[in-house]
């Protein structure tokens, strides 16, 4: 079959989740890491999950199914393997699976790849390292095997691969742009296309989400050069270039001018249907219309989606219905949620429901609305129910917020606060602390499960959690840490814990979403106006403080992060929701201070994550995000020290915003990036306290005293001692107790040596 004979498809999704509806892959992978199962057993679990997805997708009516989106850890890491671009430090590891996981997680002797956020999502990807000695080579075995697997099952498989421009733009090249190496990758992609066609692929999807970011004229030119070259071959499948998370703008015109057969566009995140419909170069192509939101959980407005699809029909050769992006970002199915409020449930669509919406819209597009009239009526009723629900418009919340003007978010100048806090806290130079959480042990998880099942009462649960807190406080005192934390044993997740205690939120039972590797979260659903019912942390933090004479930090999650790691209502500006959450957090800080807590940490690791991808859209976001944090933290006295924490994002674009938060101390990820963030902070004139992470907690390796000492000395070249704090990169929840104790002991020793 030649390229010209490829049949257009009508209903698809851009990608599928991989952890399993019950996190089966997570459990199998962690069992493999622990030596409890072998590689064959791990592969068997993965194969079973892929087979189930292919079967379910085909039964749901998709006539093109993505394959190759499965990963044991991360798709960018998979692409580095595909292109022979793993760093030299893992080259000596003979076993391919062990080499892969060493690049992802590190070992006792190997540092992992840096990790950061995938565009403006909460998914983390591993950052490829492209050095001058990187010699690209093609290794398509994984993708070919998954294609063969799908074809054997009779699935209409469409292999998916990250495109060369996105791969290189997101890679680190050490002093320059990795895009300079593009010419070396194009022959490999051409050969990959040839081999996929020979293996039976009729279509291939090349993901280029970077096209929705601000690109230079030169980079847009490279888009045309790249896809002119890839499209000119005849021994290849038809090419679908997928963009998502925004509007591709000028890059779309460049892409449309090439001979690729299809483009995928995200009409839920900014793609302009009128601008797309008026682009003459699309007239001969298949437009894969992302009209079903792949990132949020709200039911699709089917009438609006059909209107968009109808507009496109008049200008494109063919139109297919799709999700806006991969379903990696939403839970598997709403069917598992038996305890959700039924009215709220009627407003929602998870992964399986979104696939059903795609199929419905494809039928409506091809057969007319009368073919799906009952479904349209049900959708309209759900939308009307949501619009009229009183929980979405709480007059008390809105009146209270209206009373907070600009002065409500101001504190005294930083130097004045610093003097008050120095006299009150009397901390040594280079004070040591941790970010907040300590390992969530089996006993903690068992106690939480027993409470949920009714096997123990609340009093017994509190007793067990207090015992865990006492043990963590005793450990920190024995290690010699200066500022302590209570360890957060009572918290299931740093966002879900608070959402469960706030009006306007709902929690799921099985709504797991992959954050990175085997780390999964259950994002809460922010559906209405937000208010705090009762104090949320005061009892736990107050108990911890009663056990020690050293300061214990109050630990809260900030409004921006609570929004970023939730599924947020889409019927009002996000900034308005952020202010509502901020007011609830402000109430908590005031109560913590009244209980005698003199250091309060309000974490905002997602500050950079929500930054809009286009520069023109960023000022508005930065204004409300910084404003909501300051509203949350300015209700306490100047003598109370406010900390914040940021991690696993590229922070250069938000350095001014970090300073604008006006936190007394900012702890920030720096170990994997080797303290690079400090240069950005200095360039912005940052003069507040800073705790650059001195070791990476996402790796099982324990850093030595000398290694941490070197990191501290590097930090001191950028930050004066009176402003420098010593801490790990992030919370310790996912680590084991033995490695945590060893790493913290070394950290305290290194701080003492540098003092």
LONU-859341 format. One line per 4 residues: number of its first residue (from 1); their letters; for each residue x, z, y of C-alpha. Coordinates in steps of 0.1 Angstrom, whole numbers, padded with zeros to 4 digits, m for minus. Last residue first. Layout:
REM residues N
NUM> a> X,Z,Y ~ ...
This chain:
REM residues 755
755> xxxx> 0301,0592,0260 ~ 0310,0562,0239 ~ 0318,0583,0208 ~ 0286,0604,0212
751> xxxx> 0265,0572,0214 ~ 0283,0558,0183 ~ 0276,0590,0164 ~ 0239,0589,0174
747> xxxx> 0236,0553,0162 ~ 0254,0560,0129 ~ 0230,0588,0121 ~ 0202,0565,0132
743> xxxx> 0213,0539,0107 ~ 0218,0563,0078 ~ 0184,0580,0084 ~ 0166,0546,0087
739> xxxx> 0183,0533,0055 ~ 0172,0563,0034 ~ 0137,0564,0049 ~ 0128,0527,0042
735> xxxx> 0119,0503,0069 ~ 0085,0489,0079 ~ 0075,0516,0104 ~ 0109,0518,0122
731> xxxx> 0098,0507,0156 ~ 0119,0482,0175 ~ 0154,0472,0186 ~ 0170,0506,0179
727> xxxx> 0178,0530,0207 ~ 0205,0541,0232 ~ 0196,0544,0269 ~ 0216,0530,0299
723> xxxx> 0207,0538,0335 ~ 0234,0565,0343 ~ 0259,0546,0322 ~ 0258,0515,0344
719> xxxx> 0243,0484,0328 ~ 0261,0450,0323 ~ 0295,0460,0310 ~ 0279,0491,0295
715> xxxx> 0259,0469,0272 ~ 0291,0454,0256 ~ 0304,0490,0252 ~ 0271,0499,0235
711> xxxx> 0272,0469,0212 ~ 0308,0477,0202 ~ 0298,0513,0194 ~ 0270,0500,0173
707> xxxx> 0294,0480,0152 ~ 0319,0508,0150 ~ 0293,0533,0138 ~ 0282,0509,0110
703> xxxx> 0250,0489,0110 ~ 0226,0495,0080 ~ 0213,0462,0066 ~ 0176,0460,0057
699> xxxx> 0169,0435,0085 ~ 0139,0438,0109 ~ 0154,0469,0124 ~ 0181,0451,0143
695> xxxx> 0206,0474,0159 ~ 0217,0484,0194 ~ 0184,0476,0211 ~ 0189,0474,0248
691> xxxx> 0176,0506,0264 ~ 0171,0500,0301 ~ 0166,0523,0331 ~ 0157,0506,0364
687> xxxx> 0179,0485,0386 ~ 0170,0449,0377 ~ 0186,0426,0402 ~ 0172,0394,0386
683> xxxx> 0206,0382,0375 ~ 0213,0416,0361 ~ 0182,0414,0339 ~ 0190,0379,0327
679> xxxx> 0226,0390,0318 ~ 0211,0419,0299 ~ 0189,0396,0278 ~ 0220,0382,0261
675> xxxx> 0227,0415,0244 ~ 0237,0399,0211 ~ 0204,0380,0206 ~ 0199,0396,0173
671> xxxx> 0206,0430,0187 ~ 0188,0427,0221 ~ 0152,0437,0218 ~ 0142,0458,0248
667> xxxx> 0137,0493,0259 ~ 0125,0496,0295 ~ 0129,0529,0313 ~ 0113,0540,0346
663> xxxx> 0086,0513,0342 ~ 0081,0493,0374 ~ 0062,0466,0356 ~ 0075,0443,0384
659> xxxx> 0110,0444,0369 ~ 0096,0430,0336 ~ 0076,0405,0357 ~ 0108,0393,0374
655> xxxx> 0124,0389,0340 ~ 0095,0369,0327 ~ 0110,0334,0321 ~ 0143,0348,0307
651> xxxx> 0125,0370,0282 ~ 0127,0349,0250 ~ 0105,0370,0227 ~ 0111,0394,0199
647> xxxx> 0107,0428,0217 ~ 0095,0447,0247 ~ 0092,0484,0251 ~ 0079,0505,0280
643> xxxx> 0088,0539,0293 ~ 0072,0560,0320 ~ 0088,0593,0331 ~ 0065,0619,0344
639> xxxx> 0080,0633,0376 ~ 0063,0607,0397 ~ 0029,0621,0387 ~ 0006,0603,0364
635> xxxx> m0022,0577,0372 ~ 0002,0549,0377 ~ 0007,0538,0341 ~ m0025,0519,0331
631> xxxx> m0030,0503,0366 ~ 0007,0493,0365 ~ 0002,0476,0332 ~ m0029,0458,0343
627> xxxx> m0012,0446,0375 ~ 0018,0432,0355 ~ m0006,0412,0333 ~ m0029,0402,0361
623> xxxx> m0002,0388,0384 ~ 0019,0373,0356 ~ m0011,0354,0343 ~ m0019,0339,0377
619> xxxx> 0017,0330,0383 ~ 0020,0312,0348 ~ m0004,0283,0350 ~ 0018,0259,0369
615> xxxx> 0047,0268,0347 ~ 0029,0254,0316 ~ 0032,0273,0283 ~ 0011,0302,0296
611> xxxx> 0028,0336,0292 ~ 0009,0354,0264 ~ 0040,0361,0243 ~ 0062,0372,0272
607> xxxx> 0042,0405,0277 ~ 0036,0409,0240 ~ 0061,0437,0234 ~ 0042,0458,0260
603> xxxx> 0046,0494,0248 ~ 0034,0523,0270 ~ 0059,0551,0265 ~ 0051,0585,0281
599> xxxx> 0077,0611,0289 ~ 0067,0645,0303 ~ 0041,0655,0278 ~ 0026,0689,0289
595> xxxx> m0010,0685,0278 ~ m0020,0674,0314 ~ 0005,0646,0311 ~ m0011,0634,0279
591> xxxx> m0045,0635,0295 ~ m0034,0614,0324 ~ m0017,0589,0301 ~ m0049,0586,0281
587> xxxx> m0071,0579,0311 ~ m0047,0552,0321 ~ m0050,0537,0286 ~ m0088,0533,0291
583> xxxx> m0083,0518,0325 ~ m0058,0494,0312 ~ m0082,0482,0286 ~ m0108,0473,0313
579> xxxx> m0081,0457,0334 ~ m0070,0435,0305 ~ m0106,0424,0299 ~ m0108,0412,0335
575> xxxx> m0074,0394,0332 ~ m0087,0376,0301 ~ m0113,0358,0322 ~ m0148,0361,0308
571> xxxx> m0167,0346,0278 ~ m0138,0341,0255 ~ m0137,0375,0240 ~ m0103,0384,0225
567> xxxx> m0091,0383,0190 ~ m0066,0411,0191 ~ m0028,0411,0192 ~ m0024,0396,0227
563> xxxx> m0052,0418,0241 ~ m0037,0451,0229 ~ m0003,0438,0240 ~ m0015,0431,0275
559> xxxx> m0032,0465,0277 ~ m0002,0486,0267 ~ 0001,0505,0234 ~ 0006,0542,0237
555> xxxx> 0033,0567,0224 ~ 0037,0601,0242 ~ 0074,0608,0240 ~ 0086,0642,0227
551> xxxx> 0110,0661,0250 ~ 0133,0686,0232 ~ 0122,0722,0228 ~ 0106,0713,0195
547> xxxx> 0075,0720,0172 ~ 0049,0723,0200 ~ 0058,0687,0212 ~ 0047,0673,0178
543> xxxx> 0014,0691,0180 ~ 0008,0678,0216 ~ 0016,0643,0204 ~ m0010,0645,0176
539> xxxx> m0037,0662,0197 ~ m0032,0639,0227 ~ m0033,0606,0209 ~ m0069,0592,0212
535> xxxx> m0086,0612,0239 ~ m0124,0605,0237 ~ m0147,0575,0241 ~ m0124,0551,0259
531> xxxx> m0142,0521,0274 ~ m0140,0484,0269 ~ m0167,0458,0277 ~ m0176,0436,0247
527> xxxx> m0162,0415,0218 ~ m0126,0425,0214 ~ m0120,0418,0177 ~ m0092,0437,0161
523> xxxx> m0062,0419,0147 ~ m0055,0428,0111 ~ m0017,0425,0107 ~ 0007,0411,0082
519> xxxx> 0045,0414,0078 ~ 0056,0395,0047 ~ 0076,0370,0068 ~ 0063,0371,0103
515> xxxx> 0029,0380,0119 ~ 0007,0368,0091 ~ m0030,0374,0095 ~ m0052,0398,0075
511> xxxx> m0089,0401,0083 ~ m0096,0422,0052 ~ m0115,0453,0065 ~ m0121,0441,0100
507> xxxx> m0121,0462,0132 ~ m0145,0460,0161 ~ m0138,0465,0198 ~ m0160,0470,0228
503> xxxx> m0159,0508,0228 ~ m0124,0521,0220 ~ m0113,0544,0192 ~ m0109,0517,0165
499> xxxx> m0091,0495,0191 ~ m0065,0522,0195 ~ m0054,0523,0159 ~ m0058,0485,0156
495> xxxx> m0032,0479,0182 ~ m0001,0499,0170 ~ m0012,0496,0134 ~ m0024,0520,0107
491> xxxx> m0016,0550,0129 ~ m0017,0586,0116 ~ 0020,0586,0106 ~ 0030,0578,0142
487> xxxx> 0066,0591,0141 ~ 0061,0620,0164 ~ 0088,0608,0188 ~ 0120,0625,0200
483> xxxx> 0142,0623,0231 ~ 0178,0635,0225 ~ 0185,0626,0189 ~ 0208,0650,0171
479> xxxx> 0203,0639,0135 ~ 0190,0673,0126 ~ 0166,0673,0155 ~ 0154,0639,0145
475> xxxx> 0148,0649,0109 ~ 0130,0681,0119 ~ 0106,0661,0141 ~ 0100,0636,0113
471> xxxx> 0092,0664,0088 ~ 0069,0681,0112 ~ 0051,0648,0118 ~ 0046,0642,0081
467> xxxx> 0033,0678,0077 ~ 0009,0672,0106 ~ m0003,0640,0088 ~ m0011,0660,0057
463> xxxx> m0030,0687,0075 ~ m0049,0661,0095 ~ m0060,0644,0063 ~ m0071,0677,0049
459> xxxx> m0092,0684,0079 ~ m0107,0649,0079 ~ m0120,0653,0043 ~ m0103,0641,0011
455> xxxx> m0116,0618,m0016 ~ m0140,0601,0008 ~ m0127,0566,0000 ~ m0113,0561,0036
451> xxxx> m0097,0596,0035 ~ m0080,0589,0002 ~ m0067,0555,0015 ~ m0052,0572,0045
447> xxxx> m0036,0599,0023 ~ m0022,0573,m0001 ~ m0007,0553,0028 ~ 0010,0584,0042
443> xxxx> 0022,0595,0007 ~ 0036,0560,0001 ~ 0057,0562,0032 ~ 0051,0546,0066
439> xxxx> 0086,0547,0079 ~ 0090,0560,0115 ~ 0071,0547,0145 ~ 0081,0552,0182
435> xxxx> 0109,0533,0197 ~ 0137,0556,0189 ~ 0158,0579,0211 ~ 0193,0585,0223
431> xxxx> 0203,0595,0259 ~ 0233,0576,0272 ~ 0244,0604,0295 ~ 0228,0637,0286
427> xxxx> 0191,0645,0295 ~ 0181,0672,0320 ~ 0144,0664,0317 ~ 0130,0680,0349
423> xxxx> 0160,0675,0373 ~ 0166,0639,0361 ~ 0129,0631,0363 ~ 0126,0642,0399
419> xxxx> 0158,0622,0408 ~ 0146,0591,0390 ~ 0112,0592,0407 ~ 0129,0590,0441
415> xxxx> 0152,0562,0429 ~ 0122,0542,0415 ~ 0101,0542,0447 ~ 0069,0563,0446
411> xxxx> 0040,0550,0424 ~ 0015,0523,0430 ~ m0014,0510,0408 ~ m0043,0528,0426
407> xxxx> m0031,0514,0459 ~ m0043,0480,0449 ~ m0080,0491,0446 ~ m0097,0509,0418
403> xxxx> m0134,0515,0426 ~ m0144,0482,0411 ~ m0131,0493,0378 ~ m0155,0522,0378
399> xxxx> m0185,0500,0386 ~ m0175,0475,0358 ~ m0172,0502,0331 ~ m0205,0519,0341
395> xxxx> m0224,0486,0343 ~ m0215,0477,0307 ~ m0219,0439,0303 ~ m0209,0426,0268
391> xxxx> m0225,0456,0250 ~ m0258,0445,0264 ~ m0260,0415,0240 ~ m0277,0385,0258
387> xxxx> m0249,0360,0255 ~ m0241,0369,0219 ~ m0276,0364,0207 ~ m0279,0331,0226
383> xxxx> m0247,0319,0208 ~ m0260,0329,0174 ~ m0293,0312,0181 ~ m0276,0280,0191
379> xxxx> m0255,0280,0160 ~ m0285,0285,0137 ~ m0302,0255,0155 ~ m0272,0233,0151
375> xxxx> m0270,0242,0114 ~ m0307,0233,0109 ~ m0301,0200,0128 ~ m0272,0189,0106
371> xxxx> m0284,0154,0095 ~ m0305,0151,0127 ~ m0273,0152,0147 ~ m0262,0118,0136
367> xxxx> m0247,0104,0104 ~ m0210,0099,0113 ~ m0205,0125,0141 ~ m0229,0150,0126
363> xxxx> m0213,0147,0092 ~ m0178,0152,0108 ~ m0192,0182,0128 ~ m0205,0198,0096
359> xxxx> m0171,0193,0078 ~ m0152,0209,0107 ~ m0177,0238,0109 ~ m0172,0244,0071
355> xxxx> m0134,0245,0076 ~ m0140,0270,0104 ~ m0161,0291,0081 ~ m0133,0292,0056
351> xxxx> m0108,0303,0083 ~ m0129,0329,0101 ~ m0161,0322,0121 ~ m0178,0348,0142
347> xxxx> m0210,0352,0163 ~ m0232,0361,0134 ~ m0208,0390,0124 ~ m0214,0406,0158
343> xxxx> m0251,0408,0151 ~ m0244,0421,0116 ~ m0221,0448,0127 ~ m0191,0444,0103
339> xxxx> m0191,0463,0071 ~ m0192,0435,0045 ~ m0163,0415,0058 ~ m0150,0395,0028
335> xxxx> m0173,0366,0035 ~ m0157,0361,0069 ~ m0129,0342,0053 ~ m0091,0337,0055
331> xxxx> m0082,0355,0087 ~ m0070,0335,0117 ~ m0036,0323,0130 ~ m0024,0304,0099
327> xxxx> m0055,0282,0103 ~ m0032,0256,0118 ~ m0041,0241,0151 ~ m0071,0228,0170
323> xxxx> m0092,0225,0139 ~ m0101,0190,0130 ~ m0127,0163,0133 ~ m0115,0127,0129
319> xxxx> m0121,0099,0155 ~ m0114,0062,0149 ~ m0105,0032,0170 ~ m0105,0054,0201
315> xxxx> m0123,0050,0234 ~ m0160,0053,0229 ~ m0157,0077,0200 ~ m0138,0101,0222
311> xxxx> m0169,0109,0243 ~ m0189,0115,0212 ~ m0164,0139,0199 ~ m0165,0159,0231
307> xxxx> m0203,0160,0230 ~ m0202,0170,0193 ~ m0180,0199,0202 ~ m0203,0211,0230
303> xxxx> m0233,0209,0206 ~ m0214,0227,0179 ~ m0204,0257,0200 ~ m0179,0269,0175
299> xxxx> m0182,0305,0162 ~ m0156,0329,0177 ~ m0126,0339,0156 ~ m0097,0327,0178
295> xxxx> m0066,0306,0170 ~ m0078,0276,0151 ~ m0106,0267,0176 ~ m0127,0239,0162
291> xxxx> m0126,0209,0186 ~ m0091,0197,0175 ~ m0098,0160,0176 ~ m0077,0138,0154
287> xxxx> m0076,0106,0173 ~ m0070,0076,0151 ~ m0054,0048,0170 ~ m0061,0013,0184
283> xxxx> m0078,0025,0216 ~ m0053,0052,0222 ~ m0031,0030,0244 ~ m0060,0026,0269
279> xxxx> m0060,0063,0279 ~ m0094,0069,0296 ~ m0107,0090,0266 ~ m0077,0113,0268
275> xxxx> m0081,0119,0305 ~ m0119,0126,0300 ~ m0113,0149,0270 ~ m0087,0170,0289
271> xxxx> m0066,0189,0264 ~ m0066,0225,0276 ~ m0067,0249,0247 ~ m0099,0242,0227
267> xxxx> m0095,0204,0229 ~ m0062,0205,0209 ~ m0050,0170,0202 ~ m0039,0152,0170
263> xxxx> m0024,0118,0173 ~ m0027,0089,0149 ~ m0012,0056,0137 ~ 0022,0058,0153
259> xxxx> 0031,0025,0169 ~ 0043,0039,0202 ~ 0026,0038,0236 ~ 0004,0067,0226
255> xxxx> 0034,0089,0223 ~ 0045,0081,0259 ~ 0010,0086,0272 ~ 0007,0118,0253
251> xxxx> 0040,0131,0267 ~ 0026,0127,0302 ~ 0000,0155,0296 ~ 0004,0172,0262
247> xxxx> m0025,0196,0270 ~ m0024,0229,0251 ~ m0018,0250,0220 ~ m0016,0219,0198
243> xxxx> 0002,0186,0193 ~ 0001,0167,0160 ~ 0018,0133,0154 ~ m0001,0115,0126
239> xxxx> 0021,0089,0109 ~ 0009,0064,0083 ~ 0031,0066,0053 ~ 0065,0048,0052
235> xxxx> 0082,0017,0039 ~ 0073,m0003,0071 ~ 0098,0013,0094 ~ 0091,0007,0131
231> xxxx> 0071,0040,0135 ~ 0101,0063,0132 ~ 0121,0044,0158 ~ 0093,0040,0183
227> xxxx> 0084,0077,0176 ~ 0118,0090,0187 ~ 0124,0066,0216 ~ 0089,0075,0230
223> xxxx> 0094,0112,0227 ~ 0130,0108,0241 ~ 0116,0094,0273 ~ 0094,0125,0276
219> xxxx> 0127,0145,0274 ~ 0143,0124,0302 ~ 0113,0128,0324 ~ 0116,0166,0319
215> xxxx> 0092,0185,0297 ~ 0068,0213,0306 ~ 0051,0224,0274 ~ 0024,0206,0254
211> xxxx> 0049,0183,0238 ~ 0065,0214,0222 ~ 0037,0213,0197 ~ 0053,0184,0179
207> xxxx> 0041,0186,0143 ~ 0047,0155,0121 ~ 0017,0149,0098 ~ 0023,0123,0070
203> xxxx> m0004,0100,0056 ~ m0005,0079,0025 ~ 0018,0101,0005 ~ 0025,0087,m0031
199> xxxx> 0060,0098,m0039 ~ 0074,0065,m0026 ~ 0057,0072,0007 ~ 0072,0107,0009
195> xxxx> 0107,0092,0001 ~ 0104,0066,0029 ~ 0092,0092,0054 ~ 0121,0115,0045
191> xxxx> 0145,0086,0050 ~ 0131,0079,0084 ~ 0133,0117,0092 ~ 0170,0117,0081
187> xxxx> 0178,0086,0102 ~ 0162,0103,0132 ~ 0182,0136,0129 ~ 0216,0124,0141
183> xxxx> 0201,0108,0172 ~ 0185,0140,0182 ~ 0218,0159,0185 ~ 0217,0161,0223
179> xxxx> 0183,0178,0218 ~ 0203,0209,0208 ~ 0206,0216,0245 ~ 0238,0233,0257
175> xxxx> 0258,0265,0256 ~ 0252,0277,0221 ~ 0228,0253,0205 ~ 0198,0276,0198
171> xxxx> 0168,0258,0183 ~ 0133,0256,0198 ~ 0140,0222,0215 ~ 0157,0209,0184
167> xxxx> 0128,0216,0160 ~ 0102,0205,0185 ~ 0119,0172,0191 ~ 0126,0166,0154
163> xxxx> 0090,0171,0143 ~ 0079,0200,0121 ~ 0068,0186,0087 ~ 0034,0182,0071
159> xxxx> 0026,0163,0039 ~ m0010,0149,0038 ~ m0026,0153,0004 ~ m0060,0139,m0007
155> xxxx> m0062,0163,m0036 ~ m0064,0149,m0072 ~ m0048,0180,m0087 ~ m0017,0160,m0097
151> xxxx> m0016,0148,m0060 ~ m0013,0183,m0048 ~ 0016,0193,m0071 ~ 0034,0161,m0063
147> xxxx> 0031,0168,m0026 ~ 0043,0204,m0031 ~ 0073,0191,m0051 ~ 0082,0165,m0025
143> xxxx> 0080,0192,0003 ~ 0103,0216,m0016 ~ 0128,0189,m0027 ~ 0132,0173,0008
139> xxxx> 0169,0182,0013 ~ 0183,0158,0040 ~ 0216,0164,0056 ~ 0227,0176,0091
135> xxxx> 0263,0186,0097 ~ 0264,0217,0119 ~ 0300,0220,0131 ~ 0291,0219,0168
131> xxxx> 0265,0246,0162 ~ 0228,0243,0157 ~ 0213,0278,0150 ~ 0177,0277,0140
127> xxxx> 0154,0304,0155 ~ 0132,0322,0130 ~ 0096,0321,0139 ~ 0072,0349,0149
123> xxxx> 0034,0345,0149 ~ 0018,0365,0178 ~ 0010,0332,0196 ~ 0021,0318,0230
119> xxxx> 0048,0295,0216 ~ 0059,0308,0182 ~ 0074,0342,0191 ~ 0110,0351,0184
115> xxxx> 0134,0358,0156 ~ 0172,0355,0155 ~ 0187,0343,0123 ~ 0199,0371,0099
111> xxxx> 0232,0388,0099 ~ 0251,0387,0067 ~ 0272,0416,0051 ~ 0246,0441,0040
107> xxxx> 0220,0413,0039 ~ 0201,0394,0065 ~ 0163,0390,0067 ~ 0155,0353,0072
103> xxxx> 0190,0337,0066 ~ 0195,0360,0036 ~ 0160,0351,0024 ~ 0169,0314,0022
99> xxxx> 0203,0321,0006 ~ 0187,0342,m0020 ~ 0162,0315,m0027 ~ 0189,0288,m0029
95> xxxx> 0212,0308,m0052 ~ 0248,0301,m0044 ~ 0253,0323,m0013 ~ 0285,0310,0003
91> xxxx> 0266,0289,0029 ~ 0249,0320,0044 ~ 0274,0325,0072 ~ 0276,0287,0078
87> xxxx> 0242,0288,0095 ~ 0213,0268,0078 ~ 0209,0233,0092 ~ 0207,0211,0061
83> xxxx> 0176,0193,0074 ~ 0151,0206,0049 ~ 0166,0240,0050 ~ 0163,0242,0088
79> xxxx> 0128,0229,0084 ~ 0120,0258,0060 ~ 0134,0282,0085 ~ 0110,0267,0111
75> xxxx> 0081,0270,0086 ~ 0087,0307,0080 ~ 0089,0332,0052 ~ 0079,0320,0017
71> xxxx> 0063,0290,0032 ~ 0032,0269,0026 ~ 0026,0243,0053 ~ 0040,0216,0030
67> xxxx> 0005,0203,0022 ~ m0022,0194,0047 ~ m0055,0182,0032 ~ m0072,0149,0041
63> xxxx> m0108,0143,0030 ~ m0119,0178,0037 ~ m0153,0184,0021 ~ m0153,0221,0013
59> xxxx> m0146,0213,m0024 ~ m0114,0196,m0014 ~ m0103,0226,0007 ~ m0112,0250,m0021
55> xxxx> m0092,0232,m0047 ~ m0062,0227,m0025 ~ m0063,0264,m0014 ~ m0066,0276,m0050
51> xxxx> m0037,0254,m0061 ~ m0015,0267,m0033 ~ m0022,0303,m0041 ~ m0015,0298,m0078
47> xxxx> 0018,0281,m0070 ~ 0029,0310,m0048 ~ 0021,0335,m0075 ~ 0040,0314,m0100
43> xxxx> 0070,0310,m0077 ~ 0073,0348,m0074 ~ 0071,0352,m0112 ~ 0098,0326,m0117
39> xxxx> 0120,0343,m0090 ~ 0120,0376,m0109 ~ 0099,0407,m0105 ~ 0106,0443,m0097
35> xxxx> 0140,0436,m0080 ~ 0128,0451,m0047 ~ 0131,0418,m0029 ~ 0110,0402,m0057
31> xxxx> 0083,0430,m0053 ~ 0083,0423,m0016 ~ 0077,0386,m0022 ~ 0049,0393,m0048
27> xxxx> 0032,0418,m0024 ~ 0033,0395,0006 ~ 0023,0365,m0015 ~ m0009,0383,m0027
23> xxxx> m0019,0393,0008 ~ m0055,0397,m0004 ~ m0067,0363,0010 ~ m0032,0349,0003
19> xxxx> m0001,0350,0025 ~ m0001,0312,0030 ~ m0024,0301,0058 ~ m0034,0264,0060
15> xxxx> m0024,0237,0085 ~ m0038,0210,0108 ~ m0073,0210,0094 ~ m0092,0180,0082
11> xxxx> m0124,0159,0084 ~ m0127,0121,0090 ~ m0098,0103,0073 ~ m0085,0069,0083
7> xxxx> m0076,0046,0054 ~ m0040,0033,0052 ~ m0039,m0004,0049 ~ m0016,m0010,0079
3> xxx> 0011,0012,0065 ~ 0014,m0010,0034 ~ 0000,0000,0000
